[in-house]
Amino acid sequence: MVNTLSESIIISIRGIMSMPRLISGFPISLKDLIDLQQFYTLFSRVDYLTLKKPFPFILAKRKIDKL
């Protein structure tokens, strides 16, 4: 249980025989995680998702007469 948004959280993965390993970027404060995940962003906003890089080029389908 987290008492405040400034409290750090830790997420780790542990295998059967190995020591626990932290997931990259953890520990992190809950407030920072909420900001990074855009938890409070409204889904209906135009700028909901800020793209860091453009979508890959998608090839157009071939027309049947060109096959």
C-alpha positions in Angstrom: 0.0 0.0 0.0 1.3 3.5 -0.9 0.5 6.3 1.5 1.6 9.3 -0.6 2.3 10.0 -4.2 5.9 10.9 -3.4 6.6 7.4 -2.0 8.8 5.3 -4.2 7.6 2.0 -5.5 9.7 -1.0 -6.6 8.7 -3.7 -9.1 11.1 -6.6 -9.5 11.0 -10.0 -11.3 12.3 -13.2 -9.7 13.0 -16.5 -11.4 13.0 -19.9 -9.6 16.7 -20.0 -8.9 17.7 -16.3 -9.4 17.9 -13.2 -7.3 15.2 -10.6 -7.8 16.0 -8.1 -10.6 14.5 -4.6 -10.7 12.5 -3.6 -13.8 14.3 -0.8 -15.7 13.3 2.6 -14.3 12.4 1.4 -10.8 12.3 2.5 -8.1 10.2 5.5 -9.1 7.8 7.7 -7.2 4.1 7.0 -7.8 3.6 10.6 -8.9 6.4 10.3 -11.6 4.8 7.0 -12.8 1.4 8.6 -13.0 2.9 11.5 -15.0 4.8 9.2 -17.4 1.8 7.0 -18.0 -0.5 10.1 -18.6 -2.9 8.5 -16.1 -5.0 11.7 -15.7 -5.1 12.5 -19.5 -8.6 12.5 -20.9 -9.1 10.0 -23.7 -11.1 12.3 -25.9 -8.3 14.9 -26.2 -6.7 15.3 -29.6 -3.3 15.3 -28.1 -3.8 12.2 -25.9 -0.8 10.5 -27.3 2.4 12.4 -28.0 4.4 10.4 -30.5 8.1 10.4 -30.1 8.7 9.1 -33.6 6.4 8.8 -36.6 4.4 5.7 -37.5 6.2 3.4 -40.0 5.3 3.7 -43.6 2.4 1.4 -44.5 2.4 0.0 -48.1 -0.7 0.5 -50.1 -2.6 -2.7 -51.2 -2.0 -3.7 -54.8 -4.9 -3.4 -57.1 -6.3 -6.7 -58.4 -5.5 -5.9 -62.1 -1.8 -5.4 -61.2 -1.3 -9.0 -59.7 
